[in-house]
Amino acid sequence: MIADQLVVNNKEERATFEKDKASESPKRSIAKSISWRIVGTIDTIIISWIVTGTLSLAFSIGLVELVTKMVLYFFHERVWNGIKWGK
């Protein structure tokens, strides 16, 4: 039942919750940022190439997007890691 899933009844579930709550390290956030940006940047380069028709311009757009969005994502993850809602 849904109510059973919402209520933590035993110590094992509480221990798992506490472990999960603290499991996201900054290094993990960096690794996730990098892997996601690789996928996102490939997408941006392909779309930019289709729109502009110029591969060099597409790579330039992709490079700028890679750096800015990776930094933004890292800070976004760190902020959300500090929010207790939903944990």
PyRosetta script that sets phi, psi and omega in degrees:
from pyrosetta import init, pose_from_sequence

init()
pose = pose_from_sequence("MIADQLVVNNKEERATFEKDKASESPKRSIAKSISWRIVGTIDTIIISWIVTGTLSLAFSIGLVELVTKMVLYFFHERVWNGIKWGK")
pose.set_psi(1, 155.4)
pose.set_omega(1, -179.7)
pose.set_phi(2, -64.2)
pose.set_psi(2, -40.6)
pose.set_omega(2, -179.6)
pose.set_phi(3, -60.0)
pose.set_psi(3, -37.9)
pose.set_omega(3, 178.6)
pose.set_phi(4, -63.5)
pose.set_psi(4, -35.6)
pose.set_omega(4, -179.7)
pose.set_phi(5, -72.6)
pose.set_psi(5, -26.7)
pose.set_omega(5, -177.9)
pose.set_phi(6, -83.6)
pose.set_psi(6, -21.9)
pose.set_omega(6, -176.1)
pose.set_phi(7, -103.7)
pose.set_psi(7, 127.7)
pose.set_omega(7, 176.9)
pose.set_phi(8, -90.0)
pose.set_psi(8, 115.7)
pose.set_omega(8, -172.5)
pose.set_phi(9, -102.8)
pose.set_psi(9, -26.9)
pose.set_omega(9, -174.3)
pose.set_phi(10, -129.2)
pose.set_psi(10, 168.9)
pose.set_omega(10, -175.5)
pose.set_phi(11, -66.1)
pose.set_psi(11, -33.4)
pose.set_omega(11, 180.0)
pose.set_phi(12, -62.2)
pose.set_psi(12, -44.2)
pose.set_omega(12, 178.3)
pose.set_phi(13, -65.5)
pose.set_psi(13, -38.6)
pose.set_omega(13, 178.2)
pose.set_phi(14, -65.4)
pose.set_psi(14, -40.1)
pose.set_omega(14, 179.1)
pose.set_phi(15, -63.7)
pose.set_psi(15, -41.6)
pose.set_omega(15, 177.9)
pose.set_phi(16, -63.1)
pose.set_psi(16, -42.5)
pose.set_omega(16, 178.4)
pose.set_phi(17, -60.4)
pose.set_psi(17, -46.3)
pose.set_omega(17, -179.5)
pose.set_phi(18, -63.0)
pose.set_psi(18, -40.6)
pose.set_omega(18, 179.1)
pose.set_phi(19, -63.9)
pose.set_psi(19, -47.6)
pose.set_omega(19, -179.1)
pose.set_phi(20, -62.7)
pose.set_psi(20, -37.7)
pose.set_omega(20, -177.3)
pose.set_phi(21, -61.7)
pose.set_psi(21, -33.7)
pose.set_omega(21, -175.6)
pose.set_phi(22, -105.3)
pose.set_psi(22, 7.3)
pose.set_omega(22, -170.3)
pose.set_phi(23, -81.8)
pose.set_psi(23, -14.6)
pose.set_omega(23, -176.4)
pose.set_phi(24, -88.4)
pose.set_psi(24, 100.8)
pose.set_omega(24, 179.9)
pose.set_phi(25, -88.1)
pose.set_psi(25, 160.6)
pose.set_omega(25, 175.5)
pose.set_phi(26, -58.3)
pose.set_psi(26, -35.5)
pose.set_omega(26, 178.4)
pose.set_phi(27, -63.1)
pose.set_psi(27, -40.2)
pose.set_omega(27, 177.8)
pose.set_phi(28, -64.5)
pose.set_psi(28, -40.9)
pose.set_omega(28, 177.6)
pose.set_phi(29, -61.5)
pose.set_psi(29, -39.3)
pose.set_omega(29, 177.7)
pose.set_phi(30, -64.5)
pose.set_psi(30, -46.0)
pose.set_omega(30, 179.8)
pose.set_phi(31, -61.6)
pose.set_psi(31, -43.0)
pose.set_omega(31, 177.7)
pose.set_phi(32, -64.5)
pose.set_psi(32, -39.5)
pose.set_omega(32, 178.4)
pose.set_phi(33, -60.5)
pose.set_psi(33, -45.8)
pose.set_omega(33, -177.9)
pose.set_phi(34, -65.3)
pose.set_psi(34, -48.5)
pose.set_omega(34, -177.9)
pose.set_phi(35, -63.9)
pose.set_psi(35, -40.8)
pose.set_omega(35, 179.0)
pose.set_phi(36, -67.8)
pose.set_psi(36, -38.1)
pose.set_omega(36, -179.9)
pose.set_phi(37, -67.7)
pose.set_psi(37, -32.8)
pose.set_omega(37, 175.9)
pose.set_phi(38, -59.7)
pose.set_psi(38, -48.6)
pose.set_omega(38, 178.8)
pose.set_phi(39, -62.6)
pose.set_psi(39, -47.3)
pose.set_omega(39, -178.2)
pose.set_phi(40, -64.5)
pose.set_psi(40, -38.1)
pose.set_omega(40, -178.9)
pose.set_phi(41, -70.5)
pose.set_psi(41, -39.2)
pose.set_omega(41, 175.5)
pose.set_phi(42, -59.3)
pose.set_psi(42, -43.6)
pose.set_omega(42, 177.5)
pose.set_phi(43, -60.4)
pose.set_psi(43, -46.4)
pose.set_omega(43, -179.8)
pose.set_phi(44, -62.4)
pose.set_psi(44, -42.5)
pose.set_omega(44, 179.7)
pose.set_phi(45, -62.6)
pose.set_psi(45, -44.1)
pose.set_omega(45, -179.5)
pose.set_phi(46, -63.9)
pose.set_psi(46, -46.4)
pose.set_omega(46, 179.7)
pose.set_phi(47, -64.1)
pose.set_psi(47, -43.0)
pose.set_omega(47, 179.3)
pose.set_phi(48, -62.7)
pose.set_psi(48, -38.8)
pose.set_omega(48, 178.7)
pose.set_phi(49, -64.6)
pose.set_psi(49, -43.6)
pose.set_omega(49, 179.2)
pose.set_phi(50, -63.9)
pose.set_psi(50, -43.2)
pose.set_omega(50, -176.7)
pose.set_phi(51, -71.8)
pose.set_psi(51, -45.0)
pose.set_omega(51, -175.0)
pose.set_phi(52, -90.5)
pose.set_psi(52, -27.3)
pose.set_omega(52, -176.3)
pose.set_phi(53, 76.3)
pose.set_psi(53, 6.6)
pose.set_omega(53, -177.5)
pose.set_phi(54, -122.5)
pose.set_psi(54, 115.7)
pose.set_omega(54, -177.1)
pose.set_phi(55, -66.6)
pose.set_psi(55, -39.5)
pose.set_omega(55, -179.6)
pose.set_phi(56, -64.7)
pose.set_psi(56, -39.7)
pose.set_omega(56, 176.4)
pose.set_phi(57, -66.0)
pose.set_psi(57, -39.5)
pose.set_omega(57, 178.3)
pose.set_phi(58, -60.9)
pose.set_psi(58, -42.9)
pose.set_omega(58, 178.2)
pose.set_phi(59, -67.2)
pose.set_psi(59, -36.3)
pose.set_omega(59, 177.2)
pose.set_phi(60, -63.1)
pose.set_psi(60, -46.1)
pose.set_omega(60, 177.4)
pose.set_phi(61, -61.7)
pose.set_psi(61, -44.2)
pose.set_omega(61, 179.7)
pose.set_phi(62, -61.6)
pose.set_psi(62, -38.0)
pose.set_omega(62, -179.8)
pose.set_phi(63, -67.3)
pose.set_psi(63, -45.1)
pose.set_omega(63, 178.3)
pose.set_phi(64, -62.9)
pose.set_psi(64, -45.8)
pose.set_omega(64, -179.5)
pose.set_phi(65, -62.3)
pose.set_psi(65, -38.5)
pose.set_omega(65, 179.9)
pose.set_phi(66, -57.5)
pose.set_psi(66, -51.2)
pose.set_omega(66, -175.7)
pose.set_phi(67, -68.7)
pose.set_psi(67, -50.3)
pose.set_omega(67, -175.2)
pose.set_phi(68, -65.3)
pose.set_psi(68, -43.4)
pose.set_omega(68, -177.4)
pose.set_phi(69, -73.7)
pose.set_psi(69, -28.9)
pose.set_omega(69, 176.6)
pose.set_phi(70, -66.1)
pose.set_psi(70, -43.5)
pose.set_omega(70, 178.5)
pose.set_phi(71, -65.1)
pose.set_psi(71, -46.1)
pose.set_omega(71, 179.1)
pose.set_phi(72, -60.9)
pose.set_psi(72, -42.1)
pose.set_omega(72, -179.9)
pose.set_phi(73, -64.3)
pose.set_psi(73, -42.3)
pose.set_omega(73, 179.8)
pose.set_phi(74, -57.6)
pose.set_psi(74, -49.7)
pose.set_omega(74, -179.1)
pose.set_phi(75, -67.5)
pose.set_psi(75, -35.4)
pose.set_omega(75, 175.6)
pose.set_phi(76, -60.1)
pose.set_psi(76, -46.4)
pose.set_omega(76, 177.8)
pose.set_phi(77, -62.1)
pose.set_psi(77, -43.2)
pose.set_omega(77, -178.4)
pose.set_phi(78, -65.1)
pose.set_psi(78, -40.0)
pose.set_omega(78, 177.4)
pose.set_phi(79, -63.3)
pose.set_psi(79, -48.4)
pose.set_omega(79, -179.7)
pose.set_phi(80, -64.8)
pose.set_psi(80, -30.9)
pose.set_omega(80, 178.3)
pose.set_phi(81, -65.9)
pose.set_psi(81, -26.3)
pose.set_omega(81, 178.9)
pose.set_phi(82, -85.9)
pose.set_psi(82, -8.6)
pose.set_omega(82, 179.9)
pose.set_phi(83, -89.2)
pose.set_psi(83, 124.5)
pose.set_omega(83, -175.8)
pose.set_phi(84, -80.2)
pose.set_psi(84, -16.7)
pose.set_omega(84, -177.1)
pose.set_phi(85, -57.9)
pose.set_psi(85, 127.8)
pose.set_omega(85, 176.6)
pose.set_phi(86, 84.0)
pose.set_psi(86, -0.1)
pose.set_omega(86, 179.4)
pose.set_phi(87, -89.4)
pose.dump_pdb("model.pdb")
